[in-house]
């Protein structure tokens, strides 16, 4: 994207980060989206090995084709009530930037919906009440699509340092 009159470099970078293809998924009644380039694969629920003394949202680790991957329950990470796992519950394996290396992390979600192509004109800034920093920093914006809204997430901010540090997999490549 080329800078428009009056746009700062920071504003141009924000537009670049928000525009593109997103995998949409649900947690309870809410719909979310993460950049499709972060998604490595989507798998059905499988046995998760618990790790003692981790945060309540870190479910443990899975062995995915010989690779140990930490798994978090995104509902619990966002402070929602735990949900029952159904036949639509799945694990989205994403690759995040963890400092100077890439790390794979699994996220348990209620269901996966579709891949959406979202333009910047369809995205509004996060609500003013969520701009004071802290937990809401992982919200890129709110996308308007087919009569509803989807909360676009910066998945690096959501996951960085949580599951990987607590499971001892910080150094996993």
Steps between C-alpha positions, in 0.01 A plus 500: 500500500620847420471766770202730451511868580506553872583136584794443727736209442353338810149527353616345171658209692176447695303479173750248362469288816119498494431445130513147357373145536379382841395164636181558697404291801259516791530503875155489654283749313791715387682480166872564465752513219874435477728562205498193276877517455541419871295179471700182446215251526165421657465167677223325689520467875757251617649387828670793676763417761469729803802688631498564877488853641413683178244777468141379490474572126804289406347158433838329450683362199427275202727285287430599142700281262793485741492867595395605851266800481353694795122539494288770662124527535423837342171529690688485829775732372232763433337456840193317371339201668631160396286339234418138430701352217280392209560340163562852362762589762844504344858612543639770273877467482659840440857615462583806706804724521649440844782753508754392243347160415178346377305271734193288432214515750160328493181687592180319594199676343131412489483480121666627184279690257660621177781696339408864440667762284474818708570847362612783724178687423313215674704534820438747781737578782448314823256673737639795696446311824748238375780740407644559844758224452533170675301200385318680217827569318451175311190634320593628152150627428137408449403374153149550366386204293162371387296675767729404788837587640821305546770593747834494318783376719873558494574138588866574580383732782237251622742211533848639546671382814200318643478136398855475373663632816282305740548167324875548465473514122637852459794365307296275272545590137 
